[in-house]
């Protein structure tokens, strides 16, 4: 499938509400990580990506790692040298819904974080 094209003007309302969820895996990674995949898996459905906006990069410590035992926030020592980061995109699917997705770097895994309503 051809890669979706970026758009210059966002038809997403800036003041719209974003319904956040716990991030879920979005399926197979795209051939290029500079753009979102042309298809995403969300809520047991494969979605075609029609348009996208982004990326917006977020770097630690904006979302600290949590240790399982204590639940306290920590930053891994490797993060000091090459901090993990997320590149967020807004993508429109073939149903006209706008989703909030990100690529977790440097491991190159894609997730759907929620929808714009």
N, CA, C and O atoms as a MOPAC input file, in Angstrom:
PM7 MOZYME 1SCF
protein

 N      0.84500 1    -1.19000 1     0.00000 1
 C      0.00000 1     0.00000 1     0.00000 1
 C      0.88100 1     1.24100 1     0.00000 1
 O      1.93700 1     1.24300 1     0.63300 1
 N      0.47100 1     2.29200 1    -0.69400 1
 C      1.26500 1     3.51300 1    -0.69700 1
 C      1.19200 1     4.19100 1     0.66300 1
 O      0.20500 1     4.06300 1     1.38800 1
 N      2.26300 1     4.92100 1     0.99500 1
 C      2.29500 1     5.64400 1     2.26100 1
 C      1.32900 1     6.81300 1     2.21200 1
 O      1.18100 1     7.45400 1     1.17100 1
 N      0.66700 1     7.09900 1     3.33400 1
 C     -0.21400 1     8.26400 1     3.35500 1
 C      0.60000 1     9.54100 1     3.21100 1
 O      1.77100 1     9.59000 1     3.58900 1
 N     -0.01800 1    10.55400 1     2.67200 1
 C      0.65600 1    11.83200 1     2.46100 1
 C      0.45500 1    12.75500 1     3.65200 1
 O     -0.63700 1    12.78700 1     4.21900 1
 N      1.48800 1    13.51600 1     4.05300 1
 C      1.29000 1    14.50500 1     5.11400 1
 C      0.39800 1    15.62400 1     4.60500 1
 O      0.31600 1    15.85900 1     3.40000 1
 N     -0.26100 1    16.30600 1     5.50800 1
 C     -1.09900 1    17.42600 1     5.11100 1
 C     -0.56900 1    18.70000 1     5.74400 1
 O      0.01300 1    18.66500 1     6.82700 1
 N     -0.76900 1    19.81100 1     5.07700 1
 C     -0.25900 1    21.09300 1     5.54000 1
 C     -1.14900 1    21.71900 1     6.60100 1
 O     -0.64900 1    22.25400 1     7.59000 1
 N     -2.46200 1    21.66000 1     6.41000 1
 C     -3.40000 1    22.30000 1     7.32900 1
 C     -4.19300 1    21.21500 1     8.03500 1
 O     -4.74700 1    20.31700 1     7.40100 1
 N     -4.23900 1    21.31100 1     9.34000 1
 C     -4.90100 1    20.28300 1    10.12500 1
 C     -6.38800 1    20.56300 1    10.26400 1
 O     -6.76000 1    21.61100 1    10.79200 1
 N     -7.26100 1    19.65200 1     9.80200 1
 C     -8.68900 1    19.83900 1    10.00100 1
 C     -9.13400 1    19.38000 1    11.38900 1
 O    -10.33200 1    19.28500 1    11.65900 1
 N     -8.17000 1    19.09400 1    12.26900 1
 C     -8.48500 1    18.65500 1    13.62600 1
 C     -8.68700 1    19.88700 1    14.49500 1
 O     -7.82500 1    20.76500 1    14.51800 1
 N     -9.78800 1    19.97500 1    15.20200 1
 C     -9.97500 1    21.13200 1    16.07300 1
 C     -8.93600 1    21.13800 1    17.18300 1
 O     -8.76300 1    20.14500 1    17.89000 1
 N     -8.25000 1    22.25600 1    17.33000 1
 C     -7.20700 1    22.39000 1    18.35500 1
 C     -7.81100 1    22.21100 1    19.73900 1
 O     -7.18400 1    21.61900 1    20.61700 1
 N     -9.01300 1    22.71400 1    19.94100 1
 C     -9.63700 1    22.65300 1    21.26000 1
 C    -10.39000 1    21.35000 1    21.48500 1
 O    -11.03100 1    21.17900 1    22.52200 1
 N    -10.32300 1    20.43000 1    20.52700 1
 C    -11.03700 1    19.16600 1    20.67000 1
 C    -10.54500 1    18.36900 1    21.86400 1
 O     -9.41400 1    18.53500 1    22.32000 1
 N    -11.38700 1    17.52800 1    22.34400 1
 C    -11.03400 1    16.69000 1    23.48000 1
 C    -10.33400 1    15.43500 1    22.97500 1
 O    -10.77700 1    14.80500 1    22.01500 1
 N     -9.26000 1    15.08900 1    23.62400 1
 C     -8.54500 1    13.86900 1    23.27500 1
 C     -8.86800 1    12.83800 1    24.35300 1
 O     -8.57700 1    13.05300 1    25.52900 1
 N     -9.45500 1    11.74400 1    23.95900 1
 C     -9.78000 1    10.67900 1    24.90700 1
 C     -8.56300 1     9.78000 1    25.00900 1
 O     -8.27500 1     8.99700 1    24.10300 1
 N     -7.85600 1     9.90000 1    26.11300 1
 C     -6.64000 1     9.11900 1    26.29500 1
 C     -6.96500 1     7.74300 1    26.84300 1
 O     -7.90000 1     7.55400 1    27.62100 1
 N     -6.18000 1     6.81900 1    26.42000 1
 C     -6.29600 1     5.44000 1    26.85400 1
 C     -4.89600 1     4.93800 1    27.16100 1
 O     -3.90500 1     5.60800 1    26.87000 1
 N     -4.82700 1     3.77300 1    27.74100 1
 C     -3.52600 1     3.13400 1    27.89500 1
 C     -3.06400 1     2.75300 1    26.48900 1
 O     -3.82400 1     2.13900 1    25.74000 1
 N     -1.82800 1     3.10700 1    26.11800 1
 C     -1.37300 1     2.80100 1    24.76100 1
 C     -1.47100 1     1.31500 1    24.44000 1
 O     -1.16300 1     0.46100 1    25.27200 1
 N     -1.90600 1     1.02500 1    23.21600 1
 C     -1.99000 1    -0.35500 1    22.74600 1
 C     -1.16300 1    -0.50500 1    21.48500 1
 O     -1.06300 1     0.42500 1    20.68500 1
 N     -0.57100 1    -1.67500 1    21.30800 1
 C      0.23900 1    -1.93500 1    20.12000 1
 C     -0.56100 1    -1.70800 1    18.85200 1
 O     -1.75000 1    -2.02500 1    18.79400 1
 N      0.09600 1    -1.15600 1    17.82800 1
 C     -0.60800 1    -0.77300 1    16.60500 1
 C     -0.29900 1    -1.67500 1    15.42800 1
 O     -0.59800 1    -1.31700 1    14.28900 1
 N      0.28700 1    -2.83000 1    15.66800 1
 C      0.54000 1    -3.74900 1    14.56400 1
 C      1.96500 1    -3.67800 1    14.06800 1
 O      2.86300 1    -3.21100 1    14.76900 1
 N      2.16100 1    -4.14900 1    12.84900 1
 C      3.49400 1    -4.22300 1    12.26600 1
 C      4.06600 1    -2.84200 1    12.01800 1
 O      3.32600 1    -1.93100 1    11.64600 1
 N      5.38300 1    -2.65900 1    12.21700 1
 C      5.98500 1    -1.35000 1    11.95800 1
 C      6.02300 1    -1.05000 1    10.46300 1
 O      6.08000 1    -1.96600 1     9.64200 1
 N      5.99000 1     0.23200 1    10.11400 1
 C      6.06700 1     0.60700 1     8.69600 1
 C      7.48600 1     0.43800 1     8.17300 1
 O      8.42000 1     0.23800 1     8.94900 1
 N      7.64200 1     0.51800 1     6.86700 1
 C      8.97000 1     0.42600 1     6.26200 1
 C      9.83600 1     1.60700 1     6.68000 1
 O     11.04400 1     1.45800 1     6.86400 1
 N      9.22900 1     2.77100 1     6.82900 1
 C      9.93100 1     3.98100 1     7.26600 1
 C      9.32600 1     4.42200 1     8.58900 1
 O      8.10800 1     4.38200 1     8.76300 1
 N     10.16700 1     4.84000 1     9.51500 1
 C      9.65000 1     5.30600 1    10.80100 1
 C      9.52700 1     6.82500 1    10.84200 1
 O      9.24900 1     7.39800 1    11.89500 1
 N      9.73300 1     7.47800 1     9.69900 1
 C      9.56500 1     8.93400 1     9.63400 1
 C      8.10400 1     9.32900 1     9.47700 1
 O      7.75300 1    10.50100 1     9.61700 1
 N      7.26900 1     8.36800 1     9.19100 1
 C      5.84100 1     8.60400 1     9.00500 1
 C      5.09400 1     7.45400 1     9.66600 1
 O      5.65000 1     6.36900 1     9.83500 1
 N      3.84100 1     7.68300 1    10.03800 1
 C      3.08200 1     6.58300 1    10.63100 1
 C      2.82000 1     5.47600 1     9.61600 1
 O      2.91400 1     5.70000 1     8.40900 1
 N      2.48800 1     4.27700 1    10.10800 1
 C      2.18800 1     3.17800 1     9.18800 1
 C      0.95300 1     3.49400 1     8.33800 1
 O      0.11600 1     4.30600 1     8.73300 1
 N      0.84500 1     2.86700 1     7.19900 1
 C     -0.33500 1     3.08100 1     6.35100 1
 C     -1.54300 1     2.32600 1     6.89600 1
 O     -2.67800 1     2.61900 1     6.51900 1
 N     -1.30600 1     1.35200 1     7.78500 1
 C     -2.38100 1     0.60700 1     8.45800 1
 C     -2.04000 1     0.48600 1     9.93500 1
 O     -0.88200 1     0.28700 1    10.30300 1
 N     -3.05700 1     0.60800 1    10.77300 1
 C     -2.90500 1     0.45200 1    12.21900 1
 C     -3.92700 1    -0.55000 1    12.72800 1
 O     -5.02900 1    -0.65300 1    12.18900 1
 N     -3.56500 1    -1.27400 1    13.75100 1
 C     -4.52400 1    -2.16300 1    14.41600 1
 C     -4.93100 1    -1.48500 1    15.71000 1
 O     -4.08900 1    -1.15300 1    16.54400 1
 N     -6.25300 1    -1.28200 1    15.86900 1
 C     -6.78400 1    -0.64200 1    17.06700 1
 C     -8.13800 1    -1.25300 1    17.39000 1
 O     -9.01500 1    -1.33000 1    16.53000 1
 N     -8.30100 1    -1.68500 1    18.63000 1
 C     -9.55100 1    -2.30300 1    19.07800 1
 C     -9.98000 1    -3.44400 1    18.15900 1
 O    -11.13600 1    -3.50900 1    17.73900 1
 N     -9.06400 1    -4.32700 1    17.85500 1
 C     -9.29700 1    -5.52600 1    17.04100 1
 C     -9.69600 1    -5.23700 1    15.60000 1
 O    -10.29200 1    -6.09400 1    14.94700 1
 N     -9.38500 1    -4.06300 1    15.09500 1
 C     -9.73500 1    -3.70400 1    13.71900 1
 C     -8.52400 1    -3.10100 1    13.02700 1
 O     -7.79200 1    -2.30200 1    13.61200 1
 N     -8.32100 1    -3.49700 1    11.76300 1
 C     -7.27800 1    -2.87700 1    10.95200 1
 C     -7.83700 1    -1.61600 1    10.31800 1
 O     -8.90500 1    -1.65000 1     9.70600 1
 N     -7.13500 1    -0.51600 1    10.45700 1
 C     -7.57300 1     0.78000 1     9.95200 1
 C     -6.57700 1     1.30000 1     8.92900 1
 O     -5.36500 1     1.21500 1     9.12700 1
 N     -7.09400 1     1.83400 1     7.84100 1
 C     -6.25800 1     2.47600 1     6.83100 1
 C     -6.01900 1     3.92100 1     7.24900 1
 O     -6.96200 1     4.62500 1     7.61200 1
 N     -4.77500 1     4.36600 1     7.20100 1
 C     -4.44200 1     5.75300 1     7.52200 1
 C     -4.55800 1     6.57700 1     6.24100 1
 O     -3.90000 1     6.28700 1     5.24200 1
 N     -5.40200 1     7.60700 1     6.28400 1
 C     -5.62400 1     8.45100 1     5.11000 1
 C     -4.74500 1     9.70500 1     5.12800 1
 O     -4.15700 1    10.08200 1     4.11400 1
 N     -4.66800 1    10.34000 1     6.29900 1
 C     -3.86200 1    11.56900 1     6.44400 1
 C     -3.21800 1    11.56800 1     7.81600 1
 O     -3.65200 1    10.85900 1     8.72400 1
 N     -2.16600 1    12.38000 1     7.95100 1
 C     -1.50400 1    12.46600 1     9.24300 1
 C     -0.85800 1    13.82200 1     9.44400 1
 O     -0.55900 1    14.54300 1     8.49200 1
 N     -0.65300 1    14.14800 1    10.71000 1
 C      0.00100 1    15.38900 1    11.12300 1
 C      1.07200 1    15.00800 1    12.13900 1
 O      0.81400 1    14.20000 1    13.03200 1
 N      2.24800 1    15.56500 1    12.01900 1
 C      3.28500 1    15.30500 1    13.01100 1
 C      4.62300 1    15.09500 1    12.34900 1
 O      4.75000 1    15.23600 1    11.13200 1
 N      5.60800 1    14.76400 1    13.12800 1
 C      5.54400 1    14.32900 1    14.51700 1
 C      5.72900 1    15.46700 1    15.51800 1
 O      6.21200 1    16.55100 1    15.18900 1
 N      5.32400 1    15.17400 1    16.74600 1
 C      5.63800 1    16.00400 1    17.90700 1
 C      6.42700 1    15.10000 1    18.82900 1
 O      5.92900 1    14.05500 1    19.24900 1
 N      7.65600 1    15.48700 1    19.15200 1
 C      8.54100 1    14.62700 1    19.94400 1
 C      8.42600 1    14.94200 1    21.42700 1
 O      8.45300 1    16.10400 1    21.83300 1
 N      8.29500 1    13.88800 1    22.23100 1
 C      8.29300 1    14.00400 1    23.68300 1
 C      9.42800 1    13.13300 1    24.20400 1
 O      9.53700 1    11.95600 1    23.86100 1
 N     10.27900 1    13.74100 1    25.04700 1
 C     11.45800 1    13.05900 1    25.57100 1
 C     11.34300 1    12.95200 1    27.08300 1
 O     10.77700 1    13.83400 1    27.72900 1
 N     11.88600 1    11.85900 1    27.65800 1
 C     11.93600 1    11.74400 1    29.11100 1
 C     12.47200 1    13.04000 1    29.69600 1
 O     13.32100 1    13.66100 1    29.05600 1
 N     12.05000 1    13.47900 1    30.83400 1
 C     11.25400 1    12.79300 1    31.83700 1
 C      9.77100 1    13.10800 1    31.76900 1
 O      9.10000 1    13.02600 1    32.79800 1
 N      9.22600 1    13.46200 1    30.62300 1
 C      7.80000 1    13.78300 1    30.54600 1
 C      6.92000 1    12.60000 1    30.89000 1
 O      5.84000 1    12.79300 1    31.44900 1
 N      7.33200 1    11.39700 1    30.58300 1
 C      6.59000 1    10.21500 1    31.03000 1
 C      7.61500 1     9.30000 1    31.67300 1
 O      8.24400 1     8.50500 1    30.97400 1
 N      7.80300 1     9.38600 1    32.98700 1
 C      8.83200 1     8.59100 1    33.66300 1
 C      8.50900 1     7.10500 1    33.64600 1
 O      7.34600 1     6.70000 1    33.64500 1
 N      9.55400 1     6.31500 1    33.63300 1
 C      9.40200 1     4.87200 1    33.73900 1
 C      8.95700 1     4.55500 1    35.16600 1
 O      9.34400 1     5.25100 1    36.10500 1
 N      8.16000 1     3.52700 1    35.33100 1
 C      7.74700 1     3.10700 1    36.66400 1
 C      8.31600 1     1.73500 1    36.95600 1
 O      8.31700 1     0.84400 1    36.10700 1
 N      8.80400 1     1.58800 1    38.18800 1
 C      9.26400 1     0.26300 1    38.57600 1
 C      8.05400 1    -0.53100 1    39.02000 1
 O      7.14200 1     0.01600 1    39.64000 1
 N      8.03800 1    -1.81400 1    38.70900 1
 C      6.87900 1    -2.64700 1    39.03100 1
 C      6.69400 1    -2.82200 1    40.52900 1
 O      5.56500 1    -2.79300 1    41.02000 1
 N      7.78700 1    -3.00300 1    41.26100 1
 C      7.67600 1    -3.30500 1    42.68400 1
 C      7.18000 1    -2.11000 1    43.49500 1
 O      6.25400 1    -2.24000 1    44.29600 1
 N      7.78900 1    -0.95900 1    43.28800 1
 C      7.47000 1     0.18200 1    44.15100 1
 C      6.47100 1     1.15400 1    43.54200 1
 O      5.81500 1     1.90500 1    44.26400 1
 N      6.35100 1     1.14700 1    42.21400 1
 C      5.46800 1     2.11100 1    41.56700 1
 C      6.04900 1     3.51000 1    41.52600 1
 O      5.35300 1     4.45300 1    41.15000 1
 N      7.31600 1     3.66600 1    41.90600 1
 C      7.94000 1     4.98200 1    41.88400 1
 C      8.58100 1     5.24000 1    40.53300 1
 O      9.00000 1     4.31200 1    39.84000 1
 N      8.65100 1     6.50700 1    40.16900 1
 C      9.20500 1     6.88300 1    38.87400 1
 C     10.72200 1     6.82400 1    38.90400 1
 O     11.35500 1     7.29400 1    39.84900 1
 N     11.29500 1     6.24200 1    37.86400 1
 C     12.74600 1     6.18300 1    37.72400 1
 C     13.10500 1     6.44400 1    36.27500 1
 O     12.28900 1     6.24300 1    35.37600 1
 N     14.32700 1     6.89000 1    36.05300 1
 C     14.84400 1     7.04600 1    34.69700 1
 C     15.98300 1     6.06100 1    34.54600 1
 O     16.95700 1     6.13500 1    35.29500 1
 N     15.89000 1     5.14000 1    33.60100 1
 C     16.96500 1     4.15400 1    33.43000 1
 C     18.29600 1     4.82900 1    33.13700 1
 O     18.33600 1     5.88100 1    32.49900 1
 N     19.39100 1     4.22100 1    33.60400 1
 C     20.70800 1     4.82500 1    33.40700 1
 C     21.05100 1     4.95900 1    31.92900 1
 O     21.72400 1     5.91400 1    31.54100 1
 N     20.60300 1     4.02400 1    31.09700 1
 C     20.85500 1     4.12400 1    29.65400 1
 C     20.16300 1     5.34900 1    29.06900 1
 O     20.60100 1     5.88600 1    28.05200 1
 N     19.08500 1     5.79000 1    29.70800 1
 C     18.34300 1     6.94800 1    29.21100 1
 C     19.17800 1     8.21500 1    29.27500 1
 O     18.95400 1     9.14600 1    28.50100 1
 N     20.12200 1     8.26000 1    30.17300 1
 C     20.97700 1     9.44800 1    30.27200 1
 C     21.83000 1     9.59600 1    29.02200 1
 O     22.12000 1    10.71600 1    28.60100 1
 N     22.23800 1     8.47100 1    28.41800 1
 C     23.07700 1     8.53400 1    27.21300 1
 C     22.24400 1     8.68700 1    25.94100 1
 O     22.57300 1     9.49600 1    25.07300 1
 N     21.20100 1     7.93200 1    25.83600 1
 C     20.33300 1     7.95500 1    24.65200 1
 C     18.89200 1     7.88500 1    25.14200 1
 O     18.29600 1     6.80800 1    25.16900 1
 N     18.32900 1     9.02900 1    25.53100 1
 C     17.02400 1     8.97800 1    26.18500 1
 C     15.92700 1     8.44500 1    25.27300 1
 O     15.85600 1     8.80300 1    24.09700 1
 N     15.07100 1     7.58300 1    25.82500 1
 C     13.91400 1     7.14600 1    25.05100 1
 C     13.02800 1     8.34100 1    24.73800 1
 O     12.96000 1     9.29200 1    25.51600 1
 N     12.37000 1     8.29100 1    23.63300 1
 C     11.45000 1     9.36500 1    23.28500 1
 C     10.31400 1     8.80600 1    22.44800 1
 O     10.38400 1     7.69300 1    21.92700 1
 N      9.27200 1     9.60600 1    22.33600 1
 C      8.10300 1     9.23400 1    21.54500 1
 C      7.84600 1    10.31100 1    20.51200 1
 O      7.87900 1    11.50300 1    20.81500 1
 N      7.59200 1     9.87700 1    19.29200 1
 C      7.16400 1    10.78200 1    18.23200 1
 C      5.66600 1    10.57100 1    18.05200 1
 O      5.22600 1     9.51600 1    17.59400 1
 N      4.88800 1    11.59000 1    18.42000 1
 C      3.42700 1    11.51700 1    18.34600 1
 C      2.92600 1    12.05600 1    17.01400 1
 O      3.46800 1    13.02100 1    16.47500 1
 N      1.89100 1    11.42300 1    16.49700 1
 C      1.22600 1    11.83000 1    15.26600 1
 C     -0.27500 1    11.83800 1    15.50200 1
 O     -0.78600 1    11.08000 1    16.32700 1
 N     -0.97200 1    12.68900 1    14.78300 1
 C     -2.43000 1    12.60300 1    14.67400 1
 C     -2.69200 1    11.99200 1    13.31000 1
 O     -2.21300 1    12.49400 1    12.29300 1
 N     -3.44800 1    10.91200 1    13.29100 1
 C     -3.74500 1    10.24700 1    12.01700 1
 C     -5.24900 1    10.14400 1    11.83200 1
 O     -5.99700 1     9.93500 1    12.78800 1
 N     -5.67800 1    10.29400 1    10.58800 1
 C     -7.09000 1    10.12000 1    10.25700 1
 C     -7.24400 1     8.75600 1     9.59700 1
 O     -6.52400 1     8.42500 1     8.65400 1
 N     -8.19500 1     7.96600 1    10.10500 1
 C     -8.41700 1     6.65200 1     9.50900 1
 C     -9.49000 1     6.74000 1     8.41500 1
 O    -10.06300 1     7.80400 1     8.17800 1
 N     -9.74700 1     5.62400 1     7.76600 1
 C    -10.69700 1     5.59400 1     6.65000 1
 C    -12.14400 1     5.79400 1     7.10000 1
 O    -13.02400 1     5.94900 1     6.25300 1
 N    -12.41500 1     5.79600 1     8.40700 1
 C    -13.74600 1     6.10600 1     8.92900 1
 C    -13.89000 1     7.59800 1     9.24100 1
 O    -14.96900 1     8.05300 1     9.62100 1
 N    -12.80600 1     8.35500 1     9.08000 1
 C    -12.84100 1     9.78100 1     9.39200 1
 C    -12.49800 1    10.09700 1    10.84300 1
 O    -12.58300 1    11.25300 1    11.25700 1
 N    -12.11200 1     9.08700 1    11.62100 1
 C    -11.72000 1     9.31100 1    13.01800 1
 C    -10.26800 1     9.75500 1    13.07800 1
 O     -9.43500 1     9.31300 1    12.28600 1
 N     -9.97500 1    10.64300 1    14.03700 1
 C     -8.60600 1    11.07100 1    14.27100 1
 C     -8.08400 1    10.36200 1    15.50000 1
 O     -8.67800 1    10.43800 1    16.57600 1
 N     -6.95800 1     9.66600 1    15.33200 1
 C     -6.32400 1     8.92300 1    16.41400 1
 C     -4.99900 1     9.57000 1    16.78300 1
 O     -4.36400 1    10.24400 1    15.97200 1
 N     -4.60700 1     9.35000 1    18.00900 1
 C     -3.33600 1     9.84800 1    18.52700 1
 C     -2.41000 1     8.65400 1    18.62300 1
 O     -2.64600 1     7.76800 1    19.44400 1
 N     -1.36200 1     8.59700 1    17.80900 1
 C     -0.45500 1     7.45000 1    17.77600 1
 C      0.97100 1     7.92600 1    18.03000 1
 O      1.29600 1     9.09600 1    17.83100 1
 N      1.80900 1     7.00200 1    18.47200 1
 C      3.21400 1     7.36700 1    18.65800 1
 C      4.11700 1     6.19800 1    18.31300 1
 O      3.71800 1     5.03300 1    18.33400 1
 N      5.35300 1     6.56200 1    17.99500 1
 C      6.41400 1     5.59500 1    17.78100 1
 C      7.36300 1     5.71900 1    18.96400 1
 O      7.88800 1     6.79700 1    19.24100 1
 N      7.57600 1     4.61500 1    19.65300 1
 C      8.48800 1     4.59800 1    20.78800 1
 C      9.89600 1     4.37300 1    20.25700 1
 O     10.17800 1     3.36700 1    19.60600 1
 N     10.75700 1     5.30700 1    20.54000 1
 C     12.12700 1     5.22500 1    20.04400 1
 C     13.08700 1     5.04800 1    21.21300 1
 O     12.78100 1     5.52900 1    22.30500 1
 N     14.18800 1     4.41000 1    21.05500 1
 C     14.79300 1     3.94600 1    19.81200 1
 C     14.37100 1     2.54400 1    19.38500 1
 O     14.94300 1     2.01500 1    18.43200 1
 N     13.39800 1     1.92100 1    20.04400 1
 C     13.01800 1     0.54400 1    19.70100 1
 C     12.09200 1     0.44300 1    18.49600 1
 O     11.88000 1    -0.65100 1    17.97200 1
 N     11.53700 1     1.57200 1    18.04800 1
 C     10.71500 1     1.63000 1    16.82700 1
 C      9.43700 1     0.79700 1    16.92900 1
 O      9.11400 1     0.04400 1    16.01000 1
 N      8.71000 1     0.92900 1    18.03900 1
 C      7.41600 1     0.26000 1    18.19800 1
 C      6.31600 1     1.31100 1    18.11900 1
 O      6.45600 1     2.40500 1    18.66600 1
 N      5.20500 1     0.97400 1    17.42700 1
 C      4.08600 1     1.89200 1    17.23600 1
 C      2.93300 1     1.53300 1    18.16100 1
 O      2.65900 1     0.35900 1    18.41100 1
 N      2.24700 1     2.58800 1    18.67700 1
 C      1.12700 1     2.41900 1    19.59200 1
 C      0.02400 1     3.41300 1    19.25400 1
 O      0.29200 1     4.50500 1    18.75300 1
 N     -1.21300 1     3.02900 1    19.53100 1
 C     -2.33900 1     3.96100 1    19.49900 1
 C     -2.57900 1     4.37900 1    20.94300 1
 O     -2.74300 1     3.53500 1    21.82400 1
 N     -2.59900 1     5.69500 1    21.18000 1
 C     -2.73400 1     6.21500 1    22.54300 1
 C     -4.15700 1     6.70700 1    22.83100 1
 O     -4.51700 1     6.88500 1    23.99400 1
 N     -4.95100 1     6.92500 1    21.81600 1
 C     -6.31800 1     7.38100 1    22.04300 1
 C     -6.91700 1     7.99000 1    20.79700 1
 O     -6.33600 1     7.92100 1    19.71400 1
 N     -8.08400 1     8.58600 1    20.95800 1
 C     -8.80900 1     9.18000 1    19.83200 1
 C     -9.21400 1    10.59300 1    20.15600 1
 O     -9.40600 1    10.93700 1    21.32300 1
 N     -9.34800 1    11.42100 1    19.13000 1
 C     -9.85300 1    12.78400 1    19.27500 1
 C    -11.36800 1    12.72400 1    19.09300 1
 O    -11.85500 1    12.13700 1    18.12700 1
 N    -12.10800 1    13.32700 1    20.01400 1
 C    -13.56500 1    13.30600 1    19.91100 1
 C    -14.11900 1    14.71800 1    19.87100 1
 O    -15.33300 1    14.90200 1    19.78500 1

